[in-house]
Amino acid sequence: MDSLLSVLDNTVAAARAAGRDDLVARLETAAVRVRDPRRRIVVAGQLDQGKSRFINALLNVEICPVGDDVTTRFPMQLAYAPQPRAELVLATTASEEERVEFPIEHLASIDERSAQGKQILRIEVHLPADLLADGIVLIDTPGIGARTTAGILGVLEMLPAADAVLVISDASTELTAPELTFLRQASELCPATAVLMSKTDLYPHWRQVFEADREHLRKANLDVPLLPISALLRSHALRLQDAQLGAESGYGQLYQFLREQVVARDEAATRAAIAREMSSAAEHLALALGSELVALRDPRQAAAAVGELQSAKARAQQLHRRTAAWQQTLADGITDLAGDVDHDLRERLREIARTGEEWIDDHDPGRHWGAITEWLTGTVDSALGDNLLWAHARAETLADQVAEHFLELGAVDLPAALDPSGATHRTGTLGDLEPDIGVLSKVLVGMRGSYGGVLMVGLATTFAGLALLNPISLGAGVLVGGKAYRDDKQARLTRRRTEAKNAVRRFLDDVAFQAGKDSRDRIHRIHRALRDHYAGIAERSLRSIDESLTAAQEAASIQAKHRAERTATLEHQLTAVAALRNHATTLAAPTRVPLSK
């Protein structure tokens, strides 16, 4: 990247010499990306799949808490630093972030109470690990199988800005339907997605599971790598310096995936982005220099050049006005997007509610409440994820529609991120259903009903000379008691079904309330990103044309003795700008950078 930085620095110098601070700011931002090529890798998966143990083995550091219970409660970002340190990133009332440093040895004890009433957005840990020193940033996420609605949506919102997604699924069972759904959603948001089949050292039958998983991926049309790994073998290999154990751990294939699909892809994307910035800057600089040079070389053509520039300026001013067509397209598109996304979300939740209520009507929710909870939270997670994907795709379509208005300026580059993360998700939990009464209570219900039958029929049979307790009265007691028990059982079942439906409705109402807020905030961020991006394009274009017009007008009145000197200067500057443009279009192919193992 040294040669790329050198050419980029020359472009910055040329823009600064021309007084184009707007171009300098964009180029310096691009230079920061080259100098600090951090690659974000999100590690996701359902509960108890070995995500934290995998990260510990990958870094050869025992940093992520590991256990049989839920150990990863908040997203944890691991990046490089010479000295270990850890910070809590909290949400404030002003929609900003607050950082609180804490001892890294207390990492396992962090919970909701550690934030003193504030919401924990993530935990940031900095370590002097070799892999992190290569620019890798690992993000350990909470399990997406928890009984909450924040897990999968919170993970999916990280993916548009991620360079890779590693989905962990252990070798005990085949890929489940929720895992396949998440893989589909993740691969649409981040092309560099892979499935890591963990814990191969624990299950001798892992090869059969591996083949079954490949078949599941094929049937689901998911073209993602499936890599078997073992964190335990990796740890032993590092401790014993055993190359054979290292090969059996599967981490070699993982490093190959990271080299080819993450590092190489990121370098190619970085070079393409830098090339676009350099080419755009060169065009803006060449416009002013070329216009002035034409006016100096042939004063008779100056009038024609000025006329063309005045027409271009009028078009640019039209784009820049608030009543411009692109702003109307953006405003209408955002309004339609907000309405459609909200309708899509509500429709998905209503369909879930209908399906859930139909199932409750056909079953006893008291016996299957755990299954209902698991199904409901998983289905809601998938619905929210699909709603997010649909909104993201619609935002990209809207960006293309707005870009069509700028074709005449030749500036149709799209924003780097249309859906920046920033939502503060809150968890929603389905309430517990009141359990059914016990066996003793059911016996008492039957005895209460039978007492009336025995007494009524027994009194009637006393007129026939029979005792109060006789076979007829006892039989009547059994019949009446049985009916009373069945009626009570049906009443309790009806009441449980009503309570279950109400619990489902309350849960979905809470989800709709919070997800609707997050969706509106997301659309506002998309709106601001598109507005600022295209307003910047209009402003830069207008400024370039305005400066070109001024330079051409001033060139027409320059004295003859200074004309040759100024012409030579402009020719030299244009030669340098042309060289920068050539560099932008002929950037070398990215080289493969090895990762530290």
matplotlib code that plots the C-alpha trace (Angstrom):
import matplotlib.pyplot as plt

x = [0.0, 3.0, 2.8, -0.9, -0.3, 2.4, 0.1, -2.8, -0.5, 0.4, -3.4, -3.9, -1.0, -2.5, -6.0, -4.5, -2.5, -5.7, -7.4, -10.0, -10.4, -13.5, -11.5, -8.7, -11.1, -12.4, -8.9, -7.5, -10.4, -9.5, -5.9, -6.9, -8.6, -5.4, -3.2, -5.5, -7.0, -9.0, -11.1, -14.1, -15.0, -18.3, -18.5, -22.1, -24.1, -26.8, -26.3, -23.7, -22.0, -18.4, -18.1, -16.1, -13.8, -13.2, -12.1, -9.8, -8.1, -7.9, -6.1, -4.3, -5.5, -8.1, -10.1, -13.7, -15.7, -16.6, -19.2, -22.3, -24.6, -25.1, -21.6, -21.7, -24.5, -23.3, -21.4, -17.6, -15.2, -11.6, -8.9, -5.2, -3.4, 0.1, -1.3, -4.5, -7.5, -11.3, -14.1, -17.9, -19.6, -22.9, -25.9, -26.7, -29.9, -28.4, -28.0, -24.3, -21.8, -20.2, -17.1, -16.3, -12.9, -12.8, -10.2, -9.9, -9.9, -13.5, -14.7, -16.6, -18.6, -20.0, -23.8, -26.7, -26.0, -22.5, -23.9, -25.6, -29.0, -27.7, -27.8, -24.7, -24.1, -20.9, -17.7, -14.4, -11.3, -7.8, -5.1, -1.5, -2.4, -0.5, -3.7, -5.2, -2.0, -2.6, -5.7, -8.2, -11.1, -13.1, -16.7, -18.1, -21.9, -24.6, -26.2, -29.0, -31.1, -31.8, -35.4, -35.1, -35.8, -32.6, -30.1, -30.4, -31.4, -28.5, -26.2, -27.6, -27.3, -23.5, -23.1, -23.3, -20.2, -18.5, -15.8, -16.6, -19.1, -18.2, -21.2, -20.4, -22.4, -21.1, -20.8, -23.4, -26.3, -27.0, -27.8, -31.2, -33.9, -33.2, -29.5, -30.1, -32.4, -29.8, -27.1, -29.4, -29.8, -26.2, -24.9, -27.2, -25.7, -22.0, -20.8, -17.8, -19.8, -18.6, -19.9, -17.5, -18.5, -16.9, -16.1, -15.1, -12.9, -15.9, -18.1, -16.6, -19.5, -18.7, -17.9, -21.5, -22.8, -20.4, -21.8, -25.4, -24.7, -23.2, -26.4, -28.6, -26.6, -26.9, -30.7, -31.0, -28.9, -26.3, -22.9, -20.9, -17.8, -18.2, -15.1, -14.7, -12.6, -11.6, -10.6, -9.3, -6.9, -5.8, -5.0, -3.0, -1.2, -0.1, 0.9, 2.9, 4.0, 2.6, 2.1, 0.0, -2.4, -2.6, -3.6, -6.2, -7.7, -8.9, -7.6, -5.4, -8.4, -9.9, -6.7, -6.9, -10.5, -9.5, -6.6, -8.6, -12.1, -11.4, -8.0, -7.8, -11.4, -10.9, -7.7, -9.5, -12.4, -10.0, -8.1, -11.3, -12.6, -9.3, -9.2, -12.7, -11.7, -8.5, -10.3, -13.0, -10.5, -8.5, -11.6, -12.5, -8.9, -8.6, -11.9, -10.6, -7.1, -8.3, -10.8, -8.2, -5.6, -8.1, -8.8, -5.0, -4.1, -6.9, -8.7, -11.2, -12.3, -12.6, -16.1, -17.4, -15.7, -17.2, -20.7, -20.4, -19.3, -22.1, -24.6, -23.0, -23.1, -26.8, -27.4, -25.3, -27.1, -30.4, -29.2, -28.1, -31.3, -33.6, -36.3, -34.1, -35.4, -33.0, -34.1, -37.8, -36.9, -35.1, -37.9, -40.6, -38.5, -37.9, -41.6, -42.5, -39.7, -40.8, -44.4, -43.6, -41.1, -43.6, -46.4, -44.1, -43.1, -46.7, -47.9, -45.2, -46.0, -49.8, -49.1, -47.1, -49.9, -52.5, -50.4, -49.7, -53.4, -54.4, -51.9, -53.0, -56.6, -55.6, -53.3, -52.9, -50.5, -49.9, -48.1, -46.3, -45.5, -41.7, -42.1, -44.4, -41.9, -39.0, -41.1, -42.3, -39.0, -37.3, -40.0, -40.0, -36.2, -36.4, -39.2, -37.3, -34.2, -36.1, -37.6, -34.1, -32.9, -35.8, -35.3, -31.6, -32.3, -34.9, -32.4, -29.9, -32.6, -33.4, -29.8, -29.6, -32.7, -31.3, -27.9, -29.7, -30.2, -26.4, -25.6, -25.0, -22.4, -20.7, -20.8, -22.9, -20.9, -23.0, -22.6, -20.2, -22.9, -26.6, -27.6, -25.1, -25.6, -26.9, -30.1, -30.3, -32.2, -34.1, -34.9, -38.4, -39.4, -42.6, -44.2, -44.7, -48.0, -49.7, -49.2, -52.0, -53.3, -51.8, -53.3, -54.5, -56.4, -58.0, -59.1, -60.7, -62.5, -64.0, -65.0, -66.7, -68.8, -69.6, -70.7, -73.7, -74.7, -74.4, -76.4, -79.1, -79.7, -79.1, -81.9, -84.2, -83.5, -84.2, -87.9, -87.5, -86.0, -82.4, -79.5, -78.1, -74.9, -76.0, -74.9, -77.3, -76.2, -72.5, -72.9, -74.7, -71.8, -69.3, -71.2, -71.7, -68.2, -66.8, -68.9, -67.7, -64.1, -64.5, -66.2, -63.5, -60.8, -62.4, -62.8, -59.1, -58.0, -60.1, -58.6, -55.0, -55.6, -56.9, -54.0, -51.6, -53.1, -52.9, -49.3, -48.5, -50.3, -48.5, -45.1, -45.8, -47.0, -43.8, -41.8, -43.8, -43.3, -39.5, -38.9, -40.9, -38.9, -35.6, -36.9, -37.8, -34.4, -32.7, -34.6, -33.7, -30.0, -30.4, -32.1, -29.3, -26.6, -28.1, -28.9, -25.4, -23.7, -25.5, -25.5, -21.8, -21.6, -23.7, -21.6, -18.3, -19.6, -20.9, -17.7, -15.6, -17.7, -17.8, -14.0, -13.5, -15.7, -13.9, -10.5, -11.6, -12.9, -9.8, -7.6, -9.2, -8.0, -4.5, -1.6, 0.3, 3.6, 2.3, 0.2, 3.1, 4.3, 0.9, 0.3, 3.5, 2.4, -1.0, 0.4, 2.7, -0.2, -2.4, 0.4, 0.6, -3.2, -3.3, -0.6, -2.8, -5.7, -3.6, -2.6, -6.2, -7.2, -4.2, -3.9, -2.0, -3.9, -4.0, -1.3, -2.0, -1.1, -0.3, -2.1, -0.2, -0.9]
y = [0.0, 2.3, 3.2, 3.8, 6.1, 8.0, 8.6, 9.6, 12.1, 13.6, 14.0, 15.6, 18.0, 18.9, 19.6, 21.6, 23.7, 24.4, 25.6, 22.7, 22.0, 19.9, 17.5, 17.5, 16.3, 13.4, 12.3, 12.5, 10.3, 7.8, 8.0, 7.1, 4.0, 2.9, 3.6, 1.9, -1.1, -2.6, -5.6, -6.3, -10.0, -10.7, -14.1, -15.2, -18.3, -19.8, -20.4, -22.7, -23.3, -22.4, -18.8, -17.5, -20.6, -20.3, -16.6, -17.6, -20.3, -17.9, -15.3, -17.8, -15.7, -16.7, -13.5, -14.3, -15.9, -19.6, -21.6, -23.8, -20.9, -17.7, -16.0, -13.5, -11.0, -8.0, -7.6, -7.6, -5.9, -7.1, -4.8, -4.3, -2.2, -2.4, -2.7, -4.6, -2.5, -2.8, -0.3, -0.3, 1.7, 3.0, 4.7, 8.2, 10.2, 12.4, 9.5, 9.6, 7.1, 7.2, 5.1, 3.7, 1.9, -1.1, -3.7, -6.4, -9.2, -8.2, -9.0, -12.2, -10.3, -7.6, -7.6, -5.1, -3.9, -2.8, 0.1, 1.8, 2.1, 2.9, 0.6, -1.3, -1.0, -3.1, -4.0, -3.0, -5.0, -4.1, -6.7, -7.0, -10.1, -10.8, -11.4, -8.2, -6.4, -7.3, -5.1, -7.7, -6.6, -9.5, -9.0, -11.7, -11.5, -12.8, -16.1, -15.6, -18.4, -16.5, -15.8, -12.2, -10.2, -8.2, -10.9, -11.6, -8.0, -6.6, -8.9, -8.3, -4.5, -5.0, -6.9, -4.2, -2.7, -6.0, -7.5, -11.1, -13.2, -16.4, -18.4, -21.1, -24.3, -27.3, -30.8, -32.4, -31.8, -30.8, -27.2, -26.2, -24.2, -21.0, -21.3, -21.6, -18.6, -16.6, -17.7, -16.6, -13.2, -12.8, -13.8, -11.1, -8.4, -9.6, -11.7, -13.0, -15.4, -18.8, -21.6, -23.0, -26.5, -26.4, -29.0, -31.7, -33.2, -34.1, -35.9, -38.9, -38.7, -35.1, -36.2, -37.4, -34.2, -32.3, -34.0, -33.5, -29.8, -29.4, -31.0, -28.5, -25.6, -26.9, -27.3, -23.8, -22.4, -21.0, -20.8, -20.4, -22.3, -24.9, -25.4, -28.0, -26.7, -27.6, -24.9, -27.5, -29.0, -25.5, -24.7, -27.9, -27.3, -23.9, -25.1, -28.1, -26.5, -29.5, -28.9, -32.1, -31.0, -27.6, -29.1, -31.3, -28.3, -26.9, -23.4, -23.5, -23.6, -20.7, -18.6, -19.4, -18.1, -15.0, -14.3, -14.9, -13.7, -11.0, -9.5, -9.7, -8.6, -5.7, -4.6, -4.8, -2.7, -0.2, 0.2, 0.6, 3.3, 5.1, 5.0, 6.5, 9.3, 10.0, 10.0, 12.3, 14.7, 14.7, 15.5, 18.4, 19.8, 19.3, 21.2, 24.5, 24.1, 23.0, 25.9, 28.4, 26.9, 26.9, 30.6, 31.4, 29.4, 30.8, 33.9, 33.4, 30.2, 31.7, 33.1, 29.7, 28.0, 30.6, 30.0, 26.3, 26.7, 29.1, 26.5, 23.9, 26.2, 26.8, 23.0, 22.5, 25.3, 23.7, 20.5, 22.3, 24.1, 22.7, 22.4, 20.3, 17.0, 14.8, 16.2, 15.6, 12.0, 11.5, 13.0, 11.0, 7.8, 8.1, 8.7, 5.6, 3.6, 4.5, 3.6, 0.3, -0.8, -0.1, -1.9, -4.9, -5.1, -5.0, -7.5, -10.0, -9.6, -10.0, -13.2, -14.5, -13.6, -15.4, -18.5, -18.5, -18.1, -20.9, -23.2, -22.2, -23.0, -26.5, -27.3, -26.8, -23.9, -24.9, -28.1, -26.6, -23.1, -23.6, -24.7, -21.7, -19.4, -20.8, -20.8, -17.3, -15.7, -17.5, -16.5, -12.9, -12.8, -14.1, -11.6, -8.6, -9.8, -10.1, -6.7, -5.3, -6.9, -5.6, -2.1, -2.3, -3.4, -0.7, 1.9, 0.8, 1.1, 4.6, 5.6, 4.4, 6.4, 9.6, 9.0, 9.1, 12.8, 13.3, 11.5, 14.8, 15.7, 12.3, 11.8, 8.8, 7.1, 5.7, 6.2, 3.9, 2.8, 3.2, 1.6, 2.6, 0.9, 2.9, 1.4, 0.7, -2.5, -3.5, -7.1, -8.3, -11.4, -13.5, -13.7, -17.0, -18.7, -19.7, -23.4, -25.9, -27.1, -30.2, -33.7, -33.2, -30.0, -31.9, -34.7, -32.0, -30.5, -33.9, -34.6, -31.2, -32.0, -35.6, -34.4, -32.6, -35.7, -38.1, -35.8, -35.1, -38.6, -40.1, -38.0, -39.0, -42.7, -42.5, -42.4, -45.8, -47.1, -47.0, -45.6, -42.2, -43.8, -46.5, -47.7, -45.4, -42.3, -43.2, -43.7, -40.4, -38.8, -40.3, -39.0, -35.5, -35.4, -36.4, -33.8, -31.1, -32.1, -32.0, -28.6, -27.3, -28.7, -27.1, -23.7, -23.8, -24.7, -21.8, -19.5, -20.6, -20.2, -16.7, -15.8, -17.3, -15.3, -12.1, -12.8, -13.3, -10.1, -8.1, -9.6, -8.7, -5.2, -4.6, -5.9, -3.7, -0.6, -1.0, -2.3, 0.5, 3.0, 1.4, 1.2, 4.9, 5.8, 3.6, 5.3, 8.8, 7.7, 6.5, 9.8, 11.9, 9.7, 10.0, 13.7, 14.6, 12.5, 13.9, 17.4, 17.1, 15.9, 18.9, 21.4, 20.0, 20.1, 23.6, 24.8, 23.2, 24.8, 28.1, 28.2, 27.1, 29.9, 32.4, 31.1, 31.2, 34.8, 36.0, 34.3, 36.3, 39.5, 38.5, 40.5, 39.0, 39.0, 36.8, 34.6, 32.3, 31.9, 31.0, 28.6, 26.7, 26.5, 25.2, 22.6, 21.3, 21.1, 19.4, 16.9, 16.1, 15.7, 13.4, 11.3, 11.0, 10.0, 7.3, 6.0, 5.9, 3.8, 1.4, 0.5, -2.8, -5.9, -6.4, -8.6, -11.4, -10.4, -13.3, -13.3, -14.0, -17.4]
z = [0.0, 0.2, -3.6, -3.3, -0.3, -2.3, -5.2, -2.9, -1.1, -4.5, -5.2, -1.8, -2.5, -5.9, -4.4, -1.6, -4.1, -6.1, -2.9, -3.0, 0.7, 0.0, -2.2, 0.4, 3.1, 1.1, 0.0, 3.5, 4.7, 2.1, 3.2, 6.7, 5.4, 3.7, 6.7, 9.1, 7.2, 10.0, 9.0, 11.1, 11.5, 13.2, 15.1, 15.5, 16.2, 18.5, 22.2, 23.4, 20.1, 21.2, 19.9, 22.8, 23.0, 19.2, 19.7, 22.6, 20.5, 17.5, 19.5, 21.8, 24.8, 27.4, 27.2, 26.4, 29.2, 28.6, 30.3, 30.0, 30.8, 28.8, 29.0, 26.2, 27.2, 25.1, 21.9, 22.6, 20.2, 20.3, 18.7, 19.0, 21.6, 23.1, 26.6, 27.6, 28.6, 28.5, 28.2, 28.5, 25.8, 27.2, 25.5, 26.9, 26.7, 24.0, 21.6, 22.1, 23.5, 26.9, 27.7, 31.1, 31.6, 33.9, 34.9, 32.2, 34.8, 35.7, 32.2, 33.2, 35.9, 33.6, 33.6, 33.4, 36.9, 35.9, 33.8, 36.7, 35.0, 31.5, 28.5, 27.5, 23.8, 23.6, 25.4, 23.8, 24.7, 23.4, 23.5, 22.2, 20.1, 16.8, 14.8, 16.0, 15.2, 11.5, 11.5, 12.4, 14.7, 16.1, 17.4, 19.7, 19.7, 22.1, 21.1, 18.6, 20.2, 23.4, 24.4, 23.3, 20.2, 20.2, 19.4, 15.7, 14.7, 16.6, 14.8, 11.4, 11.8, 12.2, 9.0, 6.3, 7.8, 8.4, 6.2, 7.1, 9.2, 10.8, 11.9, 14.5, 14.7, 16.7, 15.3, 17.6, 15.3, 11.7, 10.8, 12.0, 10.1, 12.2, 11.5, 7.8, 7.9, 9.6, 7.1, 4.3, 5.8, 6.7, 3.3, 1.7, 3.9, 3.8, 0.9, 2.9, 5.1, 6.3, 8.5, 11.1, 12.4, 15.9, 18.5, 16.0, 18.8, 20.9, 18.3, 16.4, 13.9, 12.9, 9.3, 8.8, 10.2, 7.9, 4.8, 6.0, 6.5, 3.0, 1.7, 3.7, 2.4, -1.2, -0.9, 0.6, -2.3, 0.1, -1.5, 1.7, 2.8, 5.5, 7.6, 10.4, 13.3, 16.9, 19.4, 21.8, 19.2, 18.2, 21.8, 22.3, 19.0, 20.1, 23.5, 22.2, 18.9, 17.1, 13.4, 12.9, 15.7, 14.1, 10.8, 12.4, 14.2, 10.8, 11.5, 8.5, 6.2, 8.2, 7.6, 3.9, 3.9, 5.7, 3.3, 0.1, 1.1, 3.6, 3.3, -0.5, -1.0, 1.4, -0.4, -3.7, -2.4, -0.8, -4.1, -6.1, -3.6, -3.7, -7.5, -7.6, -5.2, -7.1, -10.5, -9.2, -7.8, -11.0, -13.0, -10.7, -10.9, -14.6, -15.3, -13.9, -15.3, -18.7, -19.0, -18.2, -20.5, -23.4, -22.8, -22.7, -25.9, -28.1, -26.8, -29.6, -28.1, -24.6, -25.3, -26.4, -23.4, -21.0, -22.6, -22.1, -18.5, -17.8, -19.1, -16.9, -13.9, -14.5, -14.5, -11.4, -9.6, -10.5, -8.9, -5.9, -5.2, -2.6, -5.2, -7.4, -8.8, -6.9, -3.6, -4.5, -5.6, -2.3, -0.2, -2.0, -1.8, 1.9, 2.6, 0.5, 2.2, 5.7, 4.9, 3.1, 5.8, 8.6, 6.7, 5.9, 9.6, 10.8, 8.2, 9.3, 13.0, 12.2, 10.3, 13.3, 15.7, 13.5, 13.2, 17.0, 17.9, 15.6, 17.1, 20.6, 19.7, 18.7, 21.7, 25.4, 25.8, 29.4, 28.2, 25.3, 26.5, 26.2, 22.6, 21.9, 23.4, 21.3, 18.1, 18.7, 19.5, 16.6, 14.2, 15.3, 15.0, 11.4, 10.6, 11.9, 10.0, 6.8, 7.3, 7.8, 4.6, 2.7, 4.0, 3.1, -0.5, -0.9, 0.3, -2.3, -5.0, -3.8, -3.9, -7.5, -8.4, -6.9, -8.6, -12.0, -11.6, -11.5, -14.7, -16.5, -14.0, -14.3, -10.5, -9.7, -6.9, -4.1, -0.3, 1.4, 4.0, 3.6, 6.9, 9.6, 12.9, 15.8, 17.0, 20.7, 20.9, 24.0, 24.8, 24.8, 26.7, 26.5, 29.9, 31.7, 31.6, 34.9, 35.3, 35.4, 38.8, 40.4, 40.7, 44.2, 43.1, 40.2, 42.7, 44.9, 41.9, 41.1, 44.7, 45.0, 42.0, 43.1, 46.6, 45.1, 43.0, 45.9, 48.2, 45.7, 44.4, 47.9, 49.4, 46.6, 47.0, 50.8, 49.9, 48.4, 51.6, 50.5, 52.5, 51.7, 50.3, 47.9, 44.5, 42.7, 44.7, 44.3, 40.6, 40.3, 42.3, 39.8, 36.8, 38.3, 39.6, 36.2, 34.4, 37.0, 36.4, 32.6, 32.8, 35.1, 32.8, 29.8, 31.6, 32.7, 29.2, 27.8, 30.4, 29.6, 25.9, 26.5, 28.7, 26.2, 23.3, 25.5, 26.3, 22.6, 21.7, 24.4, 23.3, 19.7, 20.6, 22.5, 19.5, 17.1, 19.3, 19.7, 16.2, 14.7, 16.6, 15.5, 11.9, 11.8, 13.3, 10.6, 7.8, 9.2, 9.1, 5.6, 4.6, 6.2, 4.5, 1.1, 1.5, 2.7, 0.1, -2.9, -1.6, -1.4, -5.0, -6.1, -4.1, -5.4, -9.0, -8.6, -7.1, -9.8, -12.6, -10.8, -10.4, -14.0, -15.2, -13.1, -14.4, -18.0, -17.7, -16.0, -18.6, -21.3, -19.8, -18.8, -20.3, -23.3, -21.5, -18.7, -21.0, -22.0, -18.4, -17.1, -20.0, -19.2, -15.5, -16.4, -18.8, -16.1, -13.6, -16.2, -16.9, -13.2, -13.0, -16.0, -14.4, -11.3, -13.4, -15.1, -11.7, -10.6, -13.6, -13.5, -9.9, -9.5, -8.5, -4.7, -3.2, -0.7, 2.8, 5.2, 8.5, 11.7, 13.1]

ax = plt.figure().add_subplot(projection="3d")
ax.plot(x, y, z, "-o")
ax.set_aspect("equal")
plt.show()
